[in-house]
């Protein structure tokens, strides 16, 4: 593979977002919702095994979190026999795909990007009906999928070139990268397109085959991407698409002797379980399994006395309450120096108080959390927080009219002790804590007082403080003078420290290394 081929894919530009403030653009999105409802609502969808659409004996319902009375579509419950067939097909497909031309893989990804550009509003609407994202949140994710296709096309060609070595006078020596085998991708409901696509493209770009298991809450957002890849020219047996219960598609997939790697994004509890189980070598297994896991965060925003308070307040509100706080990168802790604490708190409370809870389909600023059970869990944190901290905004379930869903008010607690669960535990909802720091160095120490280490934001105008923050804040993604959400594929390589996961940086220059093994070949002259 030569640099000339790679240059044919340049330059890369991030996919721009739709301007929904323009009436004609907003009407196109409304029309997309109407079309999606007409085309998909009430329908059933298949598994894909060995490239064939397959039904199952049982199905499960997918409900609209904005109004849980509505069943939007149904998906199959894969059987143990279908799981075993899918693994067998993935093993067989690997023997061909592992030797596929990297330029073929890159070309498929480029074609998929073009196909997705033409259908972005459709994908936005499907996602809104599945997981309650409003227009902007869904569009940001679908645009990220376009970026993923473009980025992984380029990374495919880069990694196919191998790496140079120090020469020998009497040998020709190369270092090349080869694929691993069958990769299981297990993904969450909060980013049901970009997260499983990033993990799966990492595997496919390196020459592996994939068993794609989406979250049961959001399977159609994943299935449409699989079918898009098929349409773009991906051999249909390279991805096996399975939906169903954890009893069939959880531990049995992780434990299987023919699975070479698990790529997971989700809770800390499940990630640790996968990590532990994958470490065991079962009968007939001929390798040590590889695991990458992204497991959440408790992300701080540090605001120094010399920071831009208005910019910090806006960034905090956007990152704390966008998608009702259901992002692993969401700001959930604000740590501010004493001299600006009250002013910052006042500004954040005012901005957050202006947010209106509403239907995602109508582009409400804050929609529902994913489940009624999730709302109940969040409200338990809120109830305990009312006893341990000062409630300054929200603290109740939100009124959504006649709709039945997990709507929760934007909620802010002040004067939160660093040992409080509000400060330490991932709540995964629209709940924000404020904690006072003696000075900026104390603020950095508080930011690091967490088992997680995914993202953080740091606001200061002082170059010395910024340099110290860059060195000392222990996270995988640090954002200076901007919000801590909104990573862009290809630019903000995303993955965290500590219990946030294995630091596999999706969308970054090293990501494919997780999906390959290194071979050195020395040939004597």
C-alpha positions as CSV (number, residue, x, y, z in Angstrom):
1,X,0.0,0.0,0.0
2,X,1.4,3.4,-1.0
3,X,1.0,6.9,0.3
4,X,-0.4,7.8,-3.2
5,X,-3.5,5.7,-2.6
6,X,-4.0,7.3,0.8
7,X,-3.7,10.8,-0.6
8,X,-6.6,10.0,-2.8
9,X,-8.9,10.1,0.3
10,X,-7.7,13.5,1.5
11,X,-8.5,16.0,2.7
12,X,-10.8,15.0,5.6
13,X,-13.4,17.4,6.8
14,X,-15.9,16.7,9.7
15,X,-19.5,16.3,8.6
16,X,-21.4,19.6,9.2
17,X,-24.5,19.5,11.4
18,X,-28.0,20.5,10.1
19,X,-29.1,24.0,10.9
20,X,-32.5,23.2,12.5
21,X,-33.1,26.8,13.2
22,X,-33.8,27.3,9.6
23,X,-37.5,26.6,8.9
24,X,-37.0,24.6,5.8
25,X,-34.4,22.4,7.5
26,X,-36.7,21.8,10.5
27,X,-39.6,20.9,8.1
28,X,-37.4,18.3,6.4
29,X,-36.7,16.7,9.8
30,X,-40.4,16.7,10.6
31,X,-41.1,15.1,7.2
32,X,-38.4,12.4,8.0
33,X,-40.2,11.6,11.2
34,X,-43.5,11.2,9.3
35,X,-41.8,8.9,6.7
36,X,-40.1,6.8,9.4
37,X,-43.4,6.3,11.2
38,X,-45.0,5.2,8.0
39,X,-42.2,2.9,6.9
40,X,-41.1,1.3,10.2
41,X,-43.5,1.7,13.1
42,X,-45.3,-1.5,13.8
43,X,-42.8,-3.6,11.7
44,X,-40.7,-6.6,12.7
45,X,-37.0,-6.9,11.7
46,X,-34.6,-9.9,11.3
47,X,-31.4,-11.2,12.5
48,X,-28.5,-11.5,10.0
49,X,-26.6,-14.8,10.1
50,X,-24.3,-15.9,7.3
51,X,-25.5,-13.0,5.2
52,X,-29.1,-14.1,5.3
53,X,-32.1,-12.4,7.0
54,X,-33.3,-14.9,9.7
55,X,-36.4,-14.9,11.9
56,X,-36.7,-16.4,15.4
57,X,-39.4,-18.0,17.4
58,X,-39.8,-15.2,19.8
59,X,-39.6,-11.4,19.6
60,X,-39.3,-8.4,21.9
61,X,-40.9,-5.0,21.8
62,X,-39.0,-1.7,21.4
63,X,-40.9,1.1,23.0
64,X,-40.7,4.9,22.5
65,X,-39.1,6.3,25.7
66,X,-40.9,9.6,25.0
67,X,-44.2,7.8,25.5
68,X,-43.8,4.2,26.6
69,X,-47.3,3.3,25.6
70,X,-46.1,3.2,22.0
71,X,-44.5,0.0,20.7
72,X,-42.4,1.3,17.7
73,X,-41.1,-2.1,16.3
74,X,-40.1,-5.6,17.2
75,X,-36.9,-7.6,17.0
76,X,-36.2,-11.4,17.2
77,X,-34.9,-13.2,20.3
78,X,-32.0,-15.2,18.9
79,X,-31.8,-18.8,20.1
80,X,-28.7,-20.6,21.4
81,X,-28.6,-22.5,18.1
82,X,-28.7,-19.3,16.1
83,X,-25.9,-17.9,18.3
84,X,-23.7,-20.9,17.5
85,X,-24.5,-20.7,13.8
86,X,-23.5,-17.0,13.8
87,X,-20.2,-17.8,15.5
88,X,-19.5,-20.6,13.0
89,X,-20.4,-18.2,10.1
90,X,-18.1,-15.5,11.5
91,X,-15.2,-18.0,11.8
92,X,-15.7,-19.2,8.2
93,X,-16.0,-15.6,6.8
94,X,-12.8,-14.6,8.6
95,X,-10.7,-17.0,6.4
96,X,-11.6,-14.9,3.3
97,X,-12.0,-11.4,4.8
98,X,-8.7,-11.5,6.6
99,X,-7.0,-11.5,3.1
100,X,-9.2,-8.9,1.6
101,X,-7.6,-5.9,-0.1
102,X,-7.4,-2.9,2.3
103,X,-8.3,-0.6,-0.6
104,X,-11.5,-2.6,-1.0
105,X,-12.3,-2.1,2.7
106,X,-11.6,1.6,2.5
107,X,-13.7,2.0,-0.6
108,X,-16.7,0.2,1.0
109,X,-16.4,2.7,4.0
110,X,-16.3,5.7,1.6
111,X,-19.3,4.4,-0.3
112,X,-21.2,3.9,3.0
113,X,-20.4,7.5,4.0
114,X,-22.1,8.7,0.9
115,X,-25.1,6.5,1.4
116,X,-25.5,7.7,5.0
117,X,-25.2,11.4,4.0
118,X,-28.3,10.9,1.8
119,X,-30.3,9.4,4.7
120,X,-29.1,11.3,7.8
121,X,-32.6,12.7,8.7
122,X,-34.1,9.3,8.4
123,X,-31.5,7.9,10.8
124,X,-32.1,10.9,13.1
125,X,-35.8,10.1,13.3
126,X,-35.2,6.4,14.0
127,X,-32.9,7.2,16.8
128,X,-35.2,9.8,18.3
129,X,-38.0,7.2,18.5
130,X,-35.7,4.5,20.0
131,X,-33.8,6.4,22.6
132,X,-35.3,9.8,23.0
133,X,-32.6,12.0,21.5
134,X,-33.8,15.4,20.1
135,X,-32.9,16.5,16.6
136,X,-29.6,18.1,17.4
137,X,-28.4,15.2,19.7
138,X,-29.4,12.6,17.1
139,X,-27.9,14.5,14.2
140,X,-24.6,15.0,16.1
141,X,-24.4,11.2,16.5
142,X,-25.3,10.4,12.9
143,X,-22.9,12.9,11.6
144,X,-20.3,11.2,13.7
145,X,-21.1,8.0,11.9
146,X,-20.3,9.7,8.6
147,X,-17.0,10.8,10.1
148,X,-16.3,7.3,11.3
149,X,-16.7,5.9,7.8
150,X,-14.3,8.5,6.4
151,X,-11.8,8.2,9.2
152,X,-11.7,4.4,9.2
153,X,-11.3,4.4,5.4
154,X,-8.1,6.4,5.9
155,X,-6.9,4.4,8.9
156,X,-7.4,1.1,7.0
157,X,-4.8,2.2,4.4
158,X,-2.4,3.6,7.0
159,X,-2.3,0.4,9.0
160,X,-2.0,-1.7,5.9
161,X,1.4,-0.2,5.2
162,X,3.0,-1.7,8.3
163,X,5.8,0.2,10.2
164,X,9.4,0.7,9.2
165,X,12.2,-1.0,11.2
166,X,15.9,-0.3,11.7
167,X,17.6,-2.0,8.7
168,X,20.0,-5.0,8.6
169,X,22.8,-5.2,6.0
170,X,21.9,-8.9,5.1
171,X,18.2,-9.1,5.8
172,X,14.9,-7.7,4.5
173,X,12.8,-7.1,7.6
174,X,9.2,-6.0,7.8
175,X,6.7,-5.4,10.6
176,X,3.1,-5.9,9.5
177,X,-0.2,-6.1,11.2
178,X,-2.6,-9.0,10.9
179,X,-6.2,-9.4,12.0
180,X,-7.2,-11.4,15.1
181,X,-10.4,-13.3,14.2
182,X,-14.0,-13.0,15.4
183,X,-14.8,-9.8,17.3
184,X,-18.0,-9.5,19.4
185,X,-19.2,-5.9,19.7
186,X,-21.6,-5.2,22.6
187,X,-23.0,-1.6,22.7
188,X,-25.2,0.6,24.8
189,X,-28.5,2.4,24.0
190,X,-27.3,6.0,24.5
191,X,-25.2,6.1,21.3
192,X,-26.8,3.2,19.4
193,X,-25.2,4.1,16.0
194,X,-21.8,5.8,16.6
195,X,-20.5,3.5,19.3
196,X,-21.2,0.1,17.8
197,X,-20.2,1.4,14.4
198,X,-16.9,2.7,15.7
199,X,-16.1,-0.6,17.4
200,X,-17.2,-2.7,14.4
201,X,-15.4,-0.6,11.8
202,X,-12.2,-0.9,13.9
203,X,-12.6,-4.7,13.7
204,X,-13.6,-4.8,10.0
205,X,-11.0,-2.3,8.9
206,X,-8.3,-4.6,10.4
207,X,-9.6,-7.7,8.6
208,X,-11.7,-9.2,11.4
209,X,-15.2,-10.4,11.3
210,X,-17.9,-9.1,13.7
211,X,-20.8,-10.4,15.7
212,X,-22.8,-7.2,16.3
213,X,-25.0,-7.2,19.4
214,X,-26.9,-4.0,19.9
215,X,-28.7,-2.8,23.0
216,X,-32.2,-4.2,23.2
217,X,-33.6,-0.7,23.6
218,X,-32.1,0.6,20.3
219,X,-31.7,-2.2,17.7
220,X,-33.0,-0.5,14.6
221,X,-30.4,2.3,14.8
222,X,-27.8,-0.5,14.5
223,X,-29.5,-2.7,12.0
224,X,-29.8,0.2,9.5
225,X,-26.1,0.7,9.6
226,X,-25.4,-3.0,9.0
227,X,-27.7,-2.9,6.0
228,X,-26.0,0.3,4.8
229,X,-22.7,-1.5,4.9
230,X,-24.2,-4.4,2.9
231,X,-25.5,-1.9,0.4
232,X,-22.0,-0.3,0.2
233,X,-20.5,-3.6,-0.8
234,X,-19.4,-5.3,2.4
235,X,-19.6,-9.1,2.0
236,X,-22.7,-10.0,3.9
237,X,-21.2,-12.7,6.0
238,X,-18.6,-10.3,7.5
239,X,-21.1,-9.0,10.1
240,X,-23.5,-11.3,12.0
241,X,-26.3,-9.2,13.6
242,X,-27.9,-10.7,16.7
243,X,-30.6,-9.4,19.0
244,X,-32.1,-11.0,22.1
245,X,-31.6,-11.8,25.7
246,X,-28.5,-11.5,27.8
247,X,-28.9,-15.2,28.8
248,X,-28.3,-16.2,25.2
249,X,-26.1,-13.3,23.9
250,X,-24.2,-12.2,27.1
251,X,-21.9,-14.6,28.9
252,X,-22.1,-17.3,26.2
253,X,-20.7,-15.0,23.6
254,X,-17.9,-13.7,25.9
255,X,-17.0,-17.2,27.0
256,X,-17.0,-18.9,23.5
257,X,-13.8,-20.5,22.5
258,X,-14.0,-19.2,19.0
259,X,-14.4,-15.6,19.9
260,X,-11.0,-13.8,19.8
261,X,-12.0,-10.4,21.1
262,X,-14.8,-8.5,22.8
263,X,-15.3,-4.8,22.2
264,X,-17.7,-3.4,24.8
265,X,-19.2,-0.1,25.8
266,X,-21.6,0.1,28.8
267,X,-21.7,0.0,32.6
268,X,-18.7,-0.5,34.8
269,X,-20.4,-3.6,36.4
270,X,-20.8,-5.3,33.0
271,X,-17.5,-4.2,31.7
272,X,-15.7,-5.7,34.7
273,X,-17.7,-8.9,34.4
274,X,-16.6,-9.2,30.7
275,X,-13.0,-8.4,31.5
276,X,-12.9,-11.1,34.2
277,X,-14.7,-13.8,32.2
278,X,-12.6,-13.2,29.1
279,X,-9.4,-13.7,31.1
280,X,-10.3,-17.4,31.5
281,X,-9.0,-19.9,29.0
282,X,-11.7,-22.4,28.2
283,X,-11.5,-25.9,26.7
284,X,-10.4,-25.7,23.1
285,X,-9.5,-22.1,23.2
286,X,-6.2,-21.3,21.5
287,X,-5.5,-17.7,22.5
288,X,-5.7,-15.2,25.2
289,X,-8.8,-13.1,24.5
290,X,-8.5,-9.4,24.0
291,X,-11.0,-6.9,25.6
292,X,-11.6,-3.3,25.1
293,X,-14.1,-1.6,27.4
294,X,-15.5,1.9,27.8
295,X,-17.3,2.0,31.1
296,X,-18.6,5.4,31.9
297,X,-17.4,8.5,33.8
298,X,-18.0,11.0,36.5
299,X,-16.8,14.0,34.6
300,X,-15.7,17.2,36.2
301,X,-15.6,20.8,35.0
302,X,-13.0,22.9,36.9
303,X,-13.5,26.7,36.8
304,X,-10.7,28.9,38.0
305,X,-11.1,32.4,39.3
306,X,-9.6,33.8,36.2
307,X,-11.7,31.7,33.8
308,X,-14.4,33.0,31.5
309,X,-17.4,32.5,33.7
310,X,-20.0,33.0,31.0
311,X,-18.4,30.5,28.7
312,X,-18.0,28.1,31.5
313,X,-21.6,28.4,32.6
314,X,-22.8,27.7,29.0
315,X,-20.5,24.8,28.5
316,X,-21.5,23.3,31.9
317,X,-25.2,23.4,31.0
318,X,-24.7,22.0,27.5
319,X,-22.6,19.1,28.7
320,X,-24.6,18.3,31.9
321,X,-28.1,18.4,30.4
322,X,-27.7,17.6,26.8
323,X,-29.5,14.3,26.2
324,X,-30.8,14.5,29.8
325,X,-27.3,13.8,31.1
326,X,-27.2,10.3,29.6
327,X,-23.7,10.5,28.2
328,X,-20.6,8.9,29.7
329,X,-18.8,12.2,29.0
330,X,-21.5,14.4,30.5
331,X,-20.4,17.0,33.1
332,X,-21.8,15.8,36.4
333,X,-19.4,17.6,38.8
334,X,-18.6,21.4,38.8
335,X,-15.6,22.3,40.9
336,X,-15.1,26.1,41.2
337,X,-12.8,28.3,43.2
338,X,-14.4,30.1,46.1
339,X,-14.2,33.6,44.6
340,X,-16.3,32.7,41.6
341,X,-18.4,29.9,43.0
342,X,-21.6,31.8,43.7
343,X,-21.5,33.8,40.5
344,X,-21.0,30.6,38.4
345,X,-23.7,28.7,40.3
346,X,-26.2,31.6,39.7
347,X,-25.4,31.6,36.0
348,X,-25.7,27.9,35.6
349,X,-29.0,27.7,37.5
350,X,-30.4,30.5,35.4
351,X,-29.4,28.9,32.1
352,X,-30.5,25.4,33.2
353,X,-33.8,26.8,34.4
354,X,-34.6,28.0,30.9
355,X,-34.4,24.5,29.5
356,X,-37.8,23.1,28.6
357,X,-38.7,19.4,29.0
358,X,-40.5,18.1,25.9
359,X,-40.9,15.5,23.2
360,X,-37.7,14.5,21.3
361,X,-39.8,14.2,18.2
362,X,-40.7,17.9,18.6
363,X,-37.1,18.7,19.4
364,X,-37.6,19.4,23.1
365,X,-34.5,20.7,24.8
366,X,-34.6,17.9,27.4
367,X,-36.4,14.6,26.7
368,X,-36.9,11.5,28.8
369,X,-34.4,9.2,30.3
370,X,-34.4,5.8,28.7
371,X,-36.6,3.9,31.2
372,X,-39.1,4.4,34.0
373,X,-36.7,2.3,36.0
374,X,-33.8,4.7,35.2
375,X,-35.9,7.6,36.3
376,X,-36.7,5.9,39.6
377,X,-33.0,5.2,40.2
378,X,-32.1,8.9,39.4
379,X,-34.9,10.1,41.8
380,X,-33.4,7.9,44.5
381,X,-30.1,9.8,44.2
382,X,-32.1,13.1,44.2
383,X,-34.0,12.1,47.4
384,X,-30.7,11.2,49.2
385,X,-29.1,14.4,47.8
386,X,-31.8,16.5,49.4
387,X,-30.6,15.3,52.8
388,X,-26.9,15.8,52.2
389,X,-26.6,18.9,49.9
390,X,-28.4,22.1,49.0
391,X,-31.0,21.7,46.2
392,X,-31.0,24.8,44.0
393,X,-32.9,23.6,40.9
394,X,-35.3,20.9,40.0
395,X,-35.4,17.8,42.1
396,X,-38.7,16.4,40.8
397,X,-40.2,14.4,38.0
398,X,-41.0,16.6,35.0
399,X,-44.5,17.1,33.6
400,X,-44.7,15.7,30.0
401,X,-48.5,16.2,29.6
402,X,-50.3,13.0,28.5
403,X,-47.1,11.2,27.6
404,X,-45.9,8.4,29.8
405,X,-42.1,8.4,30.0
406,X,-39.1,8.9,32.3
407,X,-39.1,12.7,32.3
408,X,-36.9,14.3,35.0
409,X,-36.3,18.0,35.7
410,X,-32.8,19.4,35.3
411,X,-31.5,19.2,38.8
412,X,-28.6,21.0,40.5
413,X,-27.2,20.5,44.0
414,X,-24.8,23.0,45.6
415,X,-22.2,22.6,48.4
416,X,-21.8,18.9,47.7
417,X,-19.2,17.1,49.9
418,X,-16.5,15.3,47.9
419,X,-17.4,12.0,49.7
420,X,-21.1,12.3,48.8
421,X,-22.5,9.8,46.2
422,X,-23.6,12.9,44.2
423,X,-19.9,13.6,43.7
424,X,-18.5,10.1,43.4
425,X,-21.1,7.9,41.6
426,X,-22.2,7.9,38.0
427,X,-25.9,8.8,38.0
428,X,-26.5,8.9,34.3
429,X,-29.2,11.5,34.3
430,X,-29.8,15.3,34.4
431,X,-28.3,15.8,37.9
432,X,-25.3,18.1,38.5
433,X,-23.3,18.8,41.7
434,X,-21.4,21.9,42.6
435,X,-18.4,21.7,45.0
436,X,-16.3,24.6,46.2
437,X,-12.4,24.5,46.0
438,X,-10.0,26.6,48.1
439,X,-7.9,27.4,45.0
440,X,-7.2,26.1,41.5
441,X,-4.7,23.4,42.8
442,X,-7.3,22.1,45.2
443,X,-9.8,22.1,42.3
444,X,-7.5,19.8,40.3
445,X,-7.1,17.5,43.3
446,X,-10.9,17.3,43.6
447,X,-11.3,16.6,39.9
448,X,-9.0,13.6,40.3
449,X,-10.9,12.3,43.3
450,X,-12.8,9.7,41.3
451,X,-12.4,6.1,40.2
452,X,-13.4,7.3,36.8
453,X,-11.2,9.2,34.3
454,X,-13.0,9.8,31.0
455,X,-13.4,13.5,30.3
456,X,-12.9,16.8,32.1
457,X,-13.1,20.5,31.3
458,X,-10.8,23.2,32.7
459,X,-11.5,26.9,32.4
460,X,-8.7,29.4,33.0
461,X,-6.9,32.2,31.1
462,X,-3.6,31.5,32.9
463,X,-1.1,29.6,30.7
464,X,0.7,28.2,33.8
465,X,-2.5,26.8,35.3
466,X,-3.5,25.4,31.9
467,X,-0.1,23.7,31.6
468,X,-0.5,22.2,35.1
469,X,-4.0,21.0,34.3
470,X,-2.8,19.4,31.1
471,X,-0.2,17.4,33.1
472,X,-2.1,16.6,36.3
473,X,-5.8,16.1,35.5
474,X,-6.1,12.3,35.1
475,X,-8.5,11.7,32.3
476,X,-8.4,10.4,28.8
477,X,-10.0,13.5,27.2
478,X,-9.2,16.9,28.7
479,X,-10.9,20.0,27.2
480,X,-9.5,23.4,28.0
481,X,-11.9,26.4,27.9
482,X,-14.7,24.3,26.2
483,X,-17.3,21.8,27.3
484,X,-16.4,18.2,28.1
485,X,-18.8,16.6,25.6
486,X,-18.8,16.6,21.8
487,X,-15.7,14.5,20.8
488,X,-15.2,14.4,17.0
489,X,-14.0,11.3,15.3
490,X,-10.6,11.6,13.8
491,X,-9.7,14.6,16.0
492,X,-10.7,13.9,19.7
493,X,-9.6,10.3,20.1
494,X,-12.0,9.1,22.8
495,X,-11.4,6.8,25.7
496,X,-10.7,7.0,29.4
497,X,-8.5,6.1,32.4
498,X,-9.2,4.2,35.5
499,X,-12.6,2.6,35.8
500,X,-13.7,4.5,32.7
501,X,-12.1,1.7,30.7
502,X,-9.1,0.4,28.8
503,X,-8.3,3.7,27.1
504,X,-8.8,2.3,23.6
505,X,-9.1,5.7,21.7
506,X,-11.9,5.3,19.1
507,X,-11.5,7.7,16.2
508,X,-7.8,8.1,17.0
509,X,-4.6,7.1,15.2
510,X,-3.9,4.1,17.5
511,X,-7.3,2.5,17.6
512,X,-6.7,-0.2,15.0
513,X,-3.8,-1.5,17.0
514,X,-6.3,-3.0,19.4
515,X,-7.8,-5.1,16.6
516,X,-4.5,-6.5,15.1
517,X,-1.5,-8.6,16.1
518,X,2.0,-7.8,15.0
519,X,4.2,-10.0,12.8
520,X,7.9,-9.5,12.1
521,X,9.2,-11.2,9.0
522,X,13.0,-11.4,8.4
523,X,14.3,-12.7,5.1
524,X,18.0,-13.2,4.7
525,X,19.6,-12.1,1.4
